[in-house]
């Protein structure tokens, strides 16, 4: 147990943010994998959709300092 209430609150906040960041990084990894699979299968429409989604997620993560 932290000695101060502010330390306990900061710990709760950092745990919440860590979980949020982990989910975001995992989602980026999944979308990148889907994009590469679509390229291997030579499915242009699926690759285009996956690329748009991946670039959107990567840009958002970059702005937040995750990627």
C-alpha positions in Angstrom: 0.0 0.0 0.0 1.4 3.4 -1.0 2.2 5.7 1.9 0.3 8.6 0.4 -3.1 8.9 -1.2 -1.6 10.8 -4.2 0.8 7.9 -4.8 -2.0 5.4 -4.7 -4.0 7.5 -7.2 -1.0 7.8 -9.5 -0.5 4.1 -9.4 -4.2 3.5 -10.4 -3.8 6.0 -13.2 -0.7 4.4 -14.6 -2.2 0.9 -14.5 -5.2 2.1 -16.4 -3.1 3.8 -19.0 -0.8 0.8 -19.3 -3.8 -1.4 -20.1 -5.1 1.1 -22.6 -1.7 1.3 -24.3 -1.3 -2.4 -24.4 -4.7 -2.8 -26.1 -3.8 -0.1 -28.7 -0.4 -1.7 -29.5 -2.0 -5.1 -29.9 -4.7 -3.7 -32.2 -2.0 -2.1 -34.4 -0.1 -5.4 -34.6 -3.3 -7.2 -35.6 -4.2 -4.7 -38.3 -0.6 -4.8 -39.7 -0.8 -8.6 -39.8 -4.2 -8.4 -41.6 -2.7 -6.0 -44.1 0.3 -8.3 -44.8 -2.0 -11.3 -45.2 -4.1 -9.4 -47.7 -1.1 -8.5 -49.7 0.1 -12.2 -49.7 -3.3 -13.3 -51.0 -3.2 -10.5 -53.6 -6.6 -9.2 -52.5 -6.4 -5.5 -53.4 -9.7 -4.4 -51.9 -8.9 -6.0 -48.5 -5.3 -4.7 -48.6 -6.5 -1.2 -49.3 -9.1 -1.3 -46.4 -6.5 -2.7 -44.0 -3.9 -0.1 -45.0 -6.3 2.7 -44.3 -7.2 1.3 -41.0 -3.6 0.6 -40.1 -2.4 4.1 -41.0 -5.3 5.6 -39.0 -4.3 3.6 -35.9 -0.6 4.2 -36.3 -1.1 8.0 -36.7 -3.3 8.1 -33.6 -0.8 6.1 -31.6 2.0 8.3 -32.8 0.2 11.4 -31.6 -0.2 9.8 -28.2 3.4 8.7 -28.0 2.8 5.0 -28.2 4.3 4.1 -31.5 
